Amino acid sequence: MAFWWPLLVLGLAFAICKLLLMLIPPNVPSIEVDASDMLDDGNQTKENSFIYVPSKRHTGRVQCYEPATMKYLGYFSELKPDEVKERVALARKAQIVWAESSFKQRRQFLRILLKYIIEHQELICEISSRDTGKTMVDASLGEIMTTCEKITWLLSEGERWLRPEYRSCGRSMLHKTSKVEFYPLGVIGAIVSWNYPFHNILNPMLAAVFSGNSIVIKVSEHASWSGCFYLRIIQAALATVGAPENLVDVITGFAETGQALVSSVDKVIFVGSPGVGRMIMRNAADTLTPVTLELGGKDAFIVCEDVDVPHVAQIAVRAALQSSGQNCAGAERFYVHRDVYSSFVAEVVKIVKSVTAGPPLVGKYDMGAICMQEHSEKLQSLVNDALDKGAEIVGRGSVGNIAGAVDQYFPPTVIVNVTHKMKLLQEEAFGPIMPIMQFSSDEEAVKLANDSKYGLGCAVFSGSQRRAKKIASQIVCGVAAINDFASNYMCQSLPFGGVKESGFGRFAGIEGLRACCLVKSVVEDRWWPYIKTKIPKPIQYPVAENGFKFQESLVEALYGLNVWDRLRALVNVLKMLSEPNTRPSPRRRTD
């Protein structure tokens, strides 16, 4: 007891000191970012006050407007290939300087960003809402919380996973040390989608910058207005820690702009559709540029018969309408056990009928507008195809006062009697539609879930966690949630990505952080200069007659399965090392 008592006191004192240090707020400077031109205060100029009418004609400009109201926001230039290459060259110069920065400096950058985000949540969410049509609550869930979680994880663990990692040397190299070192790649190029304009910029940027890279981000033509403002926040935080200019850049444009970026950078991270993903791969092949692709999803949502139906129904509707029902490829296929099928459908219909879509900043609406032009037509065609093949609409939400933005809304819709012969169950909808199909056994549920060209994620609900885990383990996808949906993304230590036509490679987590690095294997002598690698005499040039016999014995001594065989082989190795080398006689030519 006398031995343990001092240790207990020291441990308690250490814990108290650590707690007291946590109570001392860190010294994090504030940044000022001008947002006066981003807020709708009712005093807009004539140029920025009219209703935007989309044009089919390509003007060389990225036109920006509010999907929920069609109010015009302004425009940005479409960068030409030469301009893109020039921006990448500037980022490359900045990266050379930043690669020498300390983790202390990088962590301070993250803290400044985090402070600004927490203090300006409403501003960030309002700008995201105006540019994409999503509600403020959905913007907070998908933009603010995920980004804050990523920053917090990097602050606590980022440096740990970028330090050299020592590995086993194996039996033949016991006199060596082996490790993996992580160096920045250079310039990361990211081409991101419009569904989460804030998080989709911050997510690759945080990993790239923290690992010592620079990054150039091509934002979607559907969310350029918000993306260019978010760059101001990043640049202000970087300037405060003394980072070089042009370390992070945001560029605007269309396909040609993205192609130029792919051919100029050291790695490409792409978030978007499978079709564009294939184009990215083809362009990257010319320069052998590595790519990470996060593409479409058609996530399966499986409900077993032993669940709390009202609870799971609420999660299901949130999963289907996530981010205003149009901004996330969330759960798009719902498989429900036949024993609770009717009660589940009834509960879902009740919830969906209470959902109202409308301009999110004008009134209290549960769901916002569709970001992309003419996407409502695609959604309606998928529904029509299902109805023609025997499906039935059993419930729809309502649409509020949408004025002139009629084509930007699609009411949340519940459809039953669906089959996999319908396009709605095979093609990515990216909209507020819930097709619900029943199953009779766990094996059937797995078969249905795997009958898809996509493989991003799944969610499985059961009163038995063991059963839910077993079902999820058989589904071919990159992300699985047990008795929950999309909780994986709030665990930023986890990698994110899919398989099949949902893409490959991972971002987020340890894997995503290290994916921004040149991974280098390093081996060195453990006790240099006292013990060095020396080629054994039997296999020195010219190789001795017993050279191969020596190798045979050496292999058995190191890797034999039987300890006695290994000892016998080791004796042979030592004997051959002690014998004088007998060199093979030169062969006589017979010609």
C-alpha positions as CSV (number, residue, x, y, z in Angstrom):
1,M,0.0,0.0,0.0
2,A,2.9,2.3,0.8
3,F,4.2,1.9,-2.7
4,W,0.8,2.6,-4.5
5,W,-0.2,5.6,-2.3
6,P,2.3,8.1,-3.8
7,L,1.5,7.0,-7.4
8,L,-2.2,7.5,-6.7
9,V,-1.6,11.0,-5.3
10,L,0.6,11.9,-8.4
11,G,-2.0,10.6,-10.8
12,L,-4.8,12.5,-9.1
13,A,-2.7,15.7,-9.1
14,F,-1.9,15.2,-12.8
15,A,-5.6,14.8,-13.6
16,I,-6.5,17.9,-11.6
17,C,-3.8,20.0,-13.4
18,K,-5.0,18.8,-16.8
19,L,-8.6,19.7,-15.9
20,L,-7.5,23.2,-14.8
21,L,-5.5,23.7,-18.0
22,M,-8.6,22.7,-20.0
23,L,-10.5,25.5,-18.2
24,I,-8.0,28.1,-19.4
25,P,-9.3,29.3,-22.8
26,P,-6.7,29.2,-25.6
27,N,-5.4,32.4,-27.0
28,V,-7.0,32.4,-30.5
29,P,-7.2,35.6,-32.5
30,S,-10.4,36.7,-34.2
31,I,-10.6,37.4,-37.9
32,E,-12.8,39.9,-39.7
33,V,-14.3,38.9,-43.0
34,D,-16.4,41.3,-45.1
35,A,-19.8,39.8,-45.8
36,S,-21.6,43.0,-46.5
37,D,-22.2,42.0,-50.2
38,M,-23.5,38.6,-49.3
39,L,-26.5,39.4,-47.1
40,D,-30.0,40.2,-48.5
41,D,-30.8,43.3,-46.5
42,G,-33.4,44.5,-49.0
43,N,-31.1,47.3,-50.3
44,Q,-29.7,45.5,-53.3
45,T,-28.7,47.4,-56.5
46,K,-30.8,47.1,-59.6
47,E,-28.3,44.7,-61.1
48,N,-28.6,42.3,-58.2
49,S,-32.4,42.4,-57.6
50,F,-34.0,40.9,-60.6
51,I,-35.4,37.4,-61.1
52,Y,-32.9,35.2,-63.0
53,V,-34.0,33.5,-66.2
54,P,-31.7,30.5,-67.0
55,S,-30.2,30.7,-70.5
56,K,-29.2,27.7,-72.6
57,R,-26.5,29.8,-74.3
58,H,-23.0,29.5,-72.9
59,T,-21.8,33.0,-72.0
60,G,-18.4,32.3,-70.5
61,R,-19.8,33.3,-67.1
62,V,-20.9,31.3,-64.1
63,Q,-24.3,32.8,-63.3
64,C,-25.4,32.6,-59.7
65,Y,-28.9,32.8,-58.4
66,E,-31.0,31.6,-55.4
67,P,-32.7,28.3,-56.4
68,A,-35.5,29.0,-53.9
69,T,-36.5,32.4,-55.3
70,M,-34.6,32.6,-58.6
71,K,-33.2,35.9,-57.3
72,Y,-30.0,36.9,-59.2
73,L,-26.8,36.9,-57.1
74,G,-24.2,37.8,-59.6
75,Y,-21.6,36.0,-61.7
76,F,-18.0,34.8,-61.8
77,S,-15.7,34.3,-64.7
78,E,-15.1,31.0,-66.3
79,L,-11.3,30.5,-66.0
80,K,-9.5,29.3,-69.1
81,P,-6.9,26.6,-69.0
82,D,-3.9,29.0,-69.1
83,E,-5.4,30.9,-66.1
84,V,-5.9,27.7,-64.2
85,K,-2.3,26.6,-64.8
86,E,-1.2,30.1,-63.6
87,R,-3.2,29.7,-60.4
88,V,-1.8,26.2,-59.8
89,A,1.8,27.6,-60.3
90,L,1.2,30.2,-57.6
91,A,-0.1,27.5,-55.3
92,R,2.9,25.4,-56.0
93,K,5.3,28.3,-54.9
94,A,3.2,28.8,-51.7
95,Q,3.4,25.1,-50.9
96,I,7.2,25.0,-50.9
97,V,7.1,27.5,-48.1
98,W,4.2,26.0,-46.2
99,A,5.8,22.5,-46.3
100,E,8.3,23.9,-43.7
101,S,5.6,25.1,-41.4
102,S,5.2,23.6,-37.9
103,F,2.3,21.6,-36.6
104,K,1.9,24.3,-34.0
105,Q,1.3,26.9,-36.8
106,R,-1.1,24.6,-38.6
107,R,-3.1,23.9,-35.4
108,Q,-3.4,27.7,-34.8
109,F,-4.9,28.0,-38.3
110,L,-7.5,25.4,-37.5
111,R,-8.3,27.1,-34.1
112,I,-8.9,30.4,-35.8
113,L,-11.1,28.8,-38.4
114,L,-13.1,26.9,-35.7
115,K,-13.6,30.1,-33.7
116,Y,-14.9,32.0,-36.7
117,I,-17.3,29.2,-37.7
118,I,-18.7,28.9,-34.2
119,E,-19.2,32.7,-33.9
120,H,-20.7,33.0,-37.5
121,Q,-22.9,29.9,-37.8
122,E,-25.9,31.9,-39.0
123,L,-24.0,33.7,-41.6
124,I,-22.4,30.6,-43.1
125,C,-25.7,28.7,-43.1
126,E,-27.6,31.6,-44.6
127,I,-25.1,31.9,-47.5
128,S,-25.3,28.1,-48.0
129,S,-29.1,28.3,-47.9
130,R,-29.3,31.1,-50.5
131,D,-26.9,29.4,-52.9
132,T,-28.4,25.8,-52.7
133,G,-31.9,26.2,-51.5
134,K,-31.4,24.1,-48.3
135,T,-32.9,25.0,-44.9
136,M,-30.9,26.6,-42.1
137,V,-31.2,23.4,-40.0
138,D,-30.0,21.2,-42.8
139,A,-27.1,23.6,-43.4
140,S,-26.2,23.4,-39.8
141,L,-26.3,19.6,-39.7
142,G,-24.4,19.1,-42.9
143,E,-22.1,22.1,-43.1
144,I,-21.3,23.3,-39.6
145,M,-21.3,20.2,-37.4
146,T,-19.3,18.0,-39.8
147,T,-16.7,20.7,-40.4
148,C,-16.3,21.5,-36.7
149,E,-15.9,17.8,-36.0
150,K,-13.2,17.4,-38.6
151,I,-11.3,20.4,-37.3
152,T,-11.6,19.1,-33.7
153,W,-10.3,15.6,-34.8
154,L,-7.4,17.1,-36.7
155,L,-6.5,19.3,-33.6
156,S,-6.4,16.3,-31.3
157,E,-5.1,13.5,-33.6
158,G,-3.8,15.0,-36.9
159,E,-0.2,15.3,-36.0
160,R,-0.1,11.8,-34.5
161,W,-1.1,10.2,-37.8
162,L,1.4,12.2,-39.8
163,R,4.4,11.4,-37.6
164,P,6.8,8.6,-38.8
165,E,5.2,5.2,-38.0
166,Y,7.6,2.4,-37.0
167,R,6.9,-1.0,-38.4
168,S,8.1,-4.6,-37.8
169,C,11.4,-5.4,-39.7
170,G,10.8,-9.1,-40.0
171,R,13.2,-12.0,-39.1
172,S,15.8,-11.3,-41.8
173,M,16.2,-7.6,-40.9
174,L,16.3,-7.7,-37.1
175,H,19.4,-5.4,-37.2
176,K,17.3,-2.7,-39.0
177,T,14.6,-0.3,-38.1
178,S,11.8,0.3,-40.6
179,K,9.3,3.1,-40.7
180,V,6.8,4.9,-42.9
181,E,7.3,8.7,-43.4
182,F,4.6,11.1,-44.7
183,Y,5.5,14.0,-46.9
184,P,3.2,16.5,-48.6
185,L,2.4,15.7,-52.2
186,G,2.5,19.3,-53.5
187,V,-0.6,20.8,-55.0
188,I,-3.9,19.0,-54.4
189,G,-6.7,19.7,-56.9
190,A,-10.3,19.3,-55.7
191,I,-13.4,19.4,-57.8
192,V,-16.4,19.4,-55.5
193,S,-20.1,19.2,-55.8
194,W,-22.8,21.7,-54.9
195,N,-24.7,19.8,-52.2
196,Y,-22.6,21.0,-49.2
197,P,-20.8,24.1,-50.5
198,F,-19.1,25.0,-47.2
199,H,-18.1,21.5,-46.0
200,N,-17.1,20.3,-49.5
201,I,-14.5,23.1,-49.7
202,L,-13.3,22.8,-46.1
203,N,-13.1,19.0,-46.0
204,P,-10.3,18.5,-48.6
205,M,-8.8,21.9,-47.7
206,L,-8.3,21.0,-44.1
207,A,-6.6,17.6,-44.8
208,A,-4.4,19.1,-47.6
209,V,-3.2,22.1,-45.6
210,F,-2.7,20.3,-42.3
211,S,-0.5,17.7,-44.2
212,G,1.6,20.5,-45.7
213,N,0.1,20.8,-49.1
214,S,-1.5,23.7,-51.0
215,I,-4.9,23.2,-52.7
216,V,-6.8,24.6,-55.6
217,I,-10.6,23.9,-55.5
218,K,-12.8,24.1,-58.5
219,V,-16.3,24.7,-57.1
220,S,-19.5,23.7,-58.8
221,E,-21.1,26.1,-61.2
222,H,-24.2,25.6,-59.1
223,A,-22.6,26.9,-55.9
224,S,-19.9,29.3,-56.9
225,W,-21.3,32.3,-55.1
226,S,-21.0,30.8,-51.7
227,G,-17.7,29.0,-52.5
228,C,-16.0,32.3,-53.3
229,F,-17.1,33.8,-50.1
230,Y,-15.9,30.8,-48.0
231,L,-12.5,31.4,-49.6
232,R,-12.4,34.8,-47.9
233,I,-12.7,33.1,-44.5
234,I,-9.9,30.6,-45.2
235,Q,-7.6,33.3,-46.6
236,A,-8.2,35.5,-43.6
237,A,-7.3,32.7,-41.2
238,L,-4.2,31.7,-43.2
239,A,-3.0,35.3,-43.3
240,T,-3.3,35.6,-39.5
241,V,-0.8,32.7,-39.0
242,G,1.6,34.1,-41.5
243,A,0.9,31.5,-44.3
244,P,2.0,32.3,-47.8
245,E,-0.5,33.8,-50.2
246,N,-2.2,31.5,-52.7
247,L,-1.9,28.5,-50.5
248,V,-5.6,27.9,-50.9
249,D,-7.4,29.0,-54.0
250,V,-11.0,28.6,-55.3
251,I,-11.6,28.7,-59.1
252,T,-14.8,28.9,-61.0
253,G,-15.9,27.6,-64.4
254,F,-17.2,24.6,-66.3
255,A,-15.8,21.3,-67.7
256,E,-12.8,22.9,-69.4
257,T,-11.8,24.6,-66.2
258,G,-11.9,21.3,-64.3
259,Q,-9.9,19.5,-67.1
260,A,-7.2,22.0,-66.9
261,L,-7.0,21.6,-63.1
262,V,-6.7,17.8,-63.4
263,S,-3.7,18.0,-65.7
264,S,-1.9,20.5,-63.5
265,V,-1.9,19.2,-60.0
266,D,-0.3,16.3,-58.0
267,K,-3.5,14.6,-56.9
268,V,-7.2,15.0,-57.7
269,I,-10.1,14.7,-55.3
270,F,-13.4,14.6,-57.1
271,V,-16.9,14.6,-55.6
272,G,-19.7,14.3,-58.2
273,S,-21.4,11.9,-60.6
274,P,-20.0,8.7,-62.1
275,G,-20.1,10.1,-65.6
276,V,-17.9,13.1,-64.7
277,G,-15.7,10.7,-62.6
278,R,-14.9,8.7,-65.7
279,M,-13.9,11.9,-67.5
280,I,-11.6,12.8,-64.6
281,M,-9.9,9.4,-64.7
282,R,-9.4,9.7,-68.5
283,N,-7.8,13.1,-68.1
284,A,-5.7,12.1,-65.1
285,A,-4.4,9.0,-67.0
286,D,-2.4,11.3,-69.4
287,T,-0.3,12.6,-66.5
288,L,-0.7,9.5,-64.3
289,T,-2.1,11.8,-61.6
290,P,-3.6,9.8,-58.7
291,V,-7.3,10.4,-58.1
292,T,-9.9,9.9,-55.3
293,L,-13.4,9.6,-56.6
294,E,-16.5,10.0,-54.4
295,L,-19.4,9.4,-56.8
296,G,-23.1,8.6,-56.7
297,G,-25.0,6.7,-54.1
298,K,-28.2,4.6,-53.9
299,D,-28.0,3.7,-50.2
300,A,-30.1,0.9,-48.9
301,F,-32.1,1.5,-45.7
302,I,-33.2,-1.9,-44.2
303,V,-35.8,-2.2,-41.5
304,C,-36.3,-5.5,-39.7
305,E,-39.5,-6.5,-38.0
306,D,-38.2,-6.1,-34.4
307,V,-37.8,-2.3,-34.4
308,D,-39.5,0.6,-32.8
309,V,-41.4,1.6,-36.0
310,P,-42.2,5.3,-35.2
311,H,-38.6,5.9,-34.1
312,V,-37.1,4.3,-37.3
313,A,-39.7,6.0,-39.5
314,Q,-38.6,9.4,-38.3
315,I,-35.0,8.6,-39.1
316,A,-36.0,7.2,-42.5
317,V,-37.8,10.3,-43.5
318,R,-34.8,12.4,-42.4
319,A,-32.5,10.1,-44.4
320,A,-34.6,10.5,-47.5
321,L,-35.2,14.2,-47.3
322,Q,-31.7,14.9,-45.9
323,S,-30.4,18.4,-46.7
324,S,-33.8,19.6,-48.0
325,G,-34.5,16.5,-49.9
326,Q,-32.4,17.4,-52.9
327,N,-28.9,18.2,-51.7
328,C,-27.6,14.8,-50.7
329,A,-27.6,11.3,-52.2
330,G,-28.8,9.8,-48.9
331,A,-31.0,6.8,-48.4
332,E,-32.8,6.1,-51.7
333,R,-34.0,2.5,-51.3
334,F,-36.1,1.4,-48.4
335,Y,-36.5,-2.3,-47.6
336,V,-38.9,-3.2,-44.9
337,H,-39.8,-6.6,-43.4
338,R,-43.2,-7.7,-44.5
339,D,-44.4,-8.1,-40.8
340,V,-44.1,-4.3,-40.2
341,Y,-44.4,-3.1,-43.8
342,S,-47.9,-1.7,-43.5
343,S,-47.3,0.1,-40.1
344,F,-44.0,1.5,-41.3
345,V,-45.5,2.9,-44.5
346,A,-48.4,4.4,-42.5
347,E,-46.0,6.1,-40.1
348,V,-43.8,7.4,-42.9
349,V,-46.8,8.8,-44.8
350,K,-48.0,10.6,-41.7
351,I,-44.6,12.3,-41.2
352,V,-44.1,13.1,-44.9
353,K,-47.6,14.7,-45.1
354,S,-46.5,17.2,-42.4
355,V,-43.5,18.3,-44.4
356,T,-43.8,21.6,-46.3
357,A,-41.4,22.8,-49.0
358,G,-40.7,26.5,-49.6
359,P,-38.1,29.3,-49.7
360,P,-36.2,28.5,-46.5
361,L,-35.3,32.1,-45.6
362,V,-38.8,33.4,-46.3
363,G,-40.8,31.2,-44.0
364,K,-40.7,28.2,-41.6
365,Y,-40.3,25.4,-44.1
366,D,-39.1,21.8,-43.5
367,M,-37.6,21.5,-47.0
368,G,-36.1,23.8,-49.5
369,A,-35.6,24.1,-53.2
370,I,-33.8,21.9,-55.8
371,C,-30.4,23.4,-56.6
372,M,-30.0,22.2,-60.2
373,Q,-32.0,23.5,-63.1
374,E,-34.5,21.0,-64.7
375,H,-33.8,18.4,-62.0
376,S,-37.5,18.3,-61.1
377,E,-38.2,16.9,-64.6
378,K,-35.8,14.0,-64.0
379,L,-37.4,13.2,-60.7
380,Q,-40.9,13.3,-62.3
381,S,-39.7,11.0,-65.1
382,L,-38.4,8.4,-62.5
383,V,-41.8,8.6,-60.7
384,N,-43.7,8.2,-64.0
385,D,-41.7,5.2,-65.0
386,A,-42.4,3.6,-61.6
387,L,-46.1,4.4,-61.9
388,D,-46.3,2.9,-65.4
389,K,-44.8,-0.3,-64.0
390,G,-47.3,-0.7,-61.2
391,A,-46.0,1.5,-58.4
392,E,-48.4,3.6,-56.3
393,I,-48.0,7.0,-54.6
394,V,-49.4,6.8,-51.1
395,G,-48.4,10.1,-49.6
396,R,-46.9,13.5,-50.5
397,G,-45.8,16.6,-48.7
398,S,-47.0,20.0,-49.6
399,V,-45.4,23.1,-51.2
400,G,-45.8,26.6,-49.8
401,N,-45.6,30.0,-51.4
402,I,-42.9,29.5,-54.1
403,A,-43.8,32.5,-56.3
404,G,-41.9,32.3,-59.6
405,A,-39.6,29.4,-58.7
406,V,-42.2,26.7,-59.5
407,D,-39.7,24.4,-61.3
408,Q,-37.3,24.4,-58.3
409,Y,-39.5,22.3,-56.1
410,F,-40.5,18.7,-55.8
411,P,-42.8,17.6,-53.0
412,P,-41.6,14.8,-50.8
413,T,-43.2,11.6,-52.1
414,V,-43.7,8.1,-50.7
415,I,-44.1,5.3,-53.3
416,V,-45.0,1.6,-52.7
417,N,-45.3,-1.6,-54.8
418,V,-41.9,-0.8,-56.3
419,T,-39.6,-3.4,-57.9
420,H,-36.0,-3.4,-59.1
421,K,-37.2,-3.3,-62.7
422,M,-38.1,0.3,-62.1
423,K,-35.5,3.1,-62.9
424,L,-36.4,4.6,-59.5
425,L,-34.7,1.7,-57.8
426,Q,-31.6,1.6,-60.0
427,E,-30.8,5.2,-60.9
428,E,-29.6,7.8,-58.5
429,A,-32.5,10.2,-57.9
430,F,-31.0,12.9,-55.7
431,G,-34.4,13.9,-54.6
432,P,-37.1,13.7,-51.9
433,I,-38.6,10.3,-53.0
434,M,-39.0,7.3,-50.8
435,P,-39.6,4.0,-52.7
436,I,-40.5,1.3,-50.1
437,M,-40.2,-2.4,-50.9
438,Q,-40.8,-5.4,-48.6
439,F,-38.7,-8.4,-47.9
440,S,-39.3,-11.7,-46.1
441,S,-35.9,-12.8,-44.9
442,D,-32.5,-11.4,-44.0
443,E,-31.0,-13.2,-47.0
444,E,-33.5,-11.5,-49.3
445,A,-32.8,-8.1,-47.8
446,V,-29.0,-8.5,-48.4
447,K,-29.7,-9.7,-52.0
448,L,-31.9,-6.6,-52.7
449,A,-29.4,-4.2,-51.2
450,N,-26.5,-5.6,-53.3
451,D,-28.6,-5.5,-56.5
452,S,-27.2,-2.1,-57.4
453,K,-24.4,-0.6,-59.4
454,Y,-23.7,1.7,-56.5
455,G,-22.0,0.9,-53.2
456,L,-21.6,4.0,-51.1
457,G,-23.5,3.3,-47.8
458,C,-26.2,1.4,-46.0
459,A,-28.2,1.5,-42.8
460,V,-29.6,-1.5,-41.0
461,F,-32.2,-1.4,-38.2
462,S,-33.0,-4.3,-35.9
463,G,-33.9,-4.9,-32.2
464,S,-30.9,-7.2,-32.2
465,Q,-27.7,-5.4,-32.8
466,R,-26.0,-8.7,-33.6
467,R,-28.5,-9.3,-36.4
468,A,-28.1,-5.8,-37.8
469,K,-24.3,-6.1,-37.8
470,K,-24.5,-9.5,-39.6
471,I,-26.8,-8.0,-42.3
472,A,-24.6,-4.9,-42.8
473,S,-21.4,-7.0,-43.0
474,Q,-22.8,-8.7,-46.1
475,I,-23.7,-5.5,-48.0
476,V,-21.1,-4.4,-50.5
477,C,-20.5,-0.8,-49.7
478,G,-17.9,1.6,-48.1
479,V,-20.0,3.0,-45.2
480,A,-22.4,1.1,-42.9
481,A,-24.5,2.4,-40.0
482,I,-26.1,0.1,-37.4
483,N,-29.4,1.3,-36.1
484,D,-28.7,4.8,-37.3
485,F,-28.1,6.7,-40.6
486,A,-25.2,8.8,-41.7
487,S,-23.6,8.8,-38.2
488,N,-20.3,7.6,-39.8
489,Y,-19.7,11.1,-41.2
490,M,-19.7,12.6,-37.7
491,C,-16.9,10.2,-36.7
492,Q,-14.1,12.0,-38.6
493,S,-11.5,9.4,-37.7
494,L,-13.3,7.1,-40.2
495,P,-12.6,7.1,-43.9
496,F,-15.5,8.0,-46.3
497,G,-16.0,6.6,-49.8
498,G,-17.6,3.8,-51.8
499,V,-17.1,0.9,-54.2
500,K,-18.5,0.0,-57.6
501,E,-19.9,3.1,-59.3
502,S,-19.8,5.0,-56.1
503,G,-16.0,5.4,-56.6
504,F,-12.8,4.4,-54.9
505,G,-10.2,5.9,-52.6
506,R,-11.1,7.5,-49.3
507,F,-11.2,11.0,-47.9
508,A,-11.8,11.9,-44.2
509,G,-10.2,10.0,-41.4
510,I,-6.7,8.7,-41.1
511,E,-6.8,7.3,-44.6
512,G,-8.0,10.6,-46.1
513,L,-5.3,12.6,-44.3
514,R,-2.5,10.2,-45.4
515,A,-3.9,10.2,-48.9
516,C,-2.7,13.7,-49.2
517,C,0.9,12.5,-48.6
518,L,3.8,10.9,-50.3
519,V,4.1,7.7,-48.3
520,K,7.7,6.8,-48.1
521,S,9.2,3.5,-46.7
522,V,12.5,4.0,-44.9
523,V,14.9,1.3,-43.6
524,E,18.1,2.0,-41.7
525,D,20.7,0.1,-39.5
526,R,19.5,-0.2,-35.9
527,W,23.0,-0.1,-34.3
528,W,25.0,1.7,-37.0
529,P,28.0,1.8,-37.3
530,Y,28.6,-1.2,-35.0
531,I,26.4,-3.6,-37.0
532,K,26.0,-3.1,-40.8
533,T,24.5,-5.1,-43.6
534,K,27.2,-7.3,-45.0
535,I,26.7,-9.8,-47.9
536,P,27.6,-13.3,-46.6
537,K,30.7,-14.8,-48.2
538,P,29.0,-17.7,-50.0
539,I,26.9,-15.3,-52.1
540,Q,29.5,-12.6,-52.7
541,Y,30.7,-12.3,-56.3
542,P,31.8,-14.6,-57.7
543,V,29.2,-16.8,-56.1
544,A,30.6,-19.9,-54.3
545,E,29.7,-23.5,-55.3
546,N,27.6,-23.8,-52.1
547,G,25.9,-20.5,-52.7
548,F,22.5,-21.9,-53.4
549,K,22.8,-24.5,-50.5
550,F,23.6,-21.6,-48.2
551,Q,20.5,-19.7,-49.4
552,E,18.3,-22.8,-48.9
553,S,19.6,-23.3,-45.3
554,L,19.2,-19.5,-44.6
555,V,15.6,-19.5,-45.7
556,E,14.8,-22.6,-43.6
557,A,16.6,-21.1,-40.6
558,L,14.5,-18.0,-40.8
559,Y,11.1,-19.2,-41.8
560,G,10.9,-23.0,-41.1
561,L,7.7,-24.1,-39.3
562,N,9.5,-26.5,-36.9
563,V,11.9,-25.0,-34.4
564,W,14.2,-28.1,-34.6
565,D,14.4,-27.8,-38.4
566,R,15.3,-24.1,-38.0
567,L,18.0,-24.9,-35.5
568,R,19.5,-27.6,-37.8
569,A,19.4,-25.2,-40.7
570,L,21.1,-22.5,-38.6
571,V,23.9,-24.8,-37.8
572,N,24.4,-25.5,-41.6
573,V,24.4,-21.7,-42.2
574,L,27.1,-21.2,-39.6
575,K,29.2,-24.1,-40.9
576,M,29.1,-22.7,-44.5
577,L,30.1,-19.3,-43.3
578,S,33.1,-20.7,-41.5
579,E,34.3,-22.7,-44.4
580,P,36.7,-21.2,-46.9
581,N,34.9,-20.1,-50.1
582,T,35.1,-22.4,-53.0
583,R,34.6,-20.5,-56.2
584,P,33.0,-22.3,-59.2
585,S,35.5,-23.3,-61.9
586,P,35.1,-21.4,-65.1
587,R,33.4,-23.4,-67.8
588,R,35.4,-24.3,-70.9
589,R,34.0,-23.3,-74.2
590,T,33.3,-26.3,-76.4
591,D,33.0,-24.4,-79.7
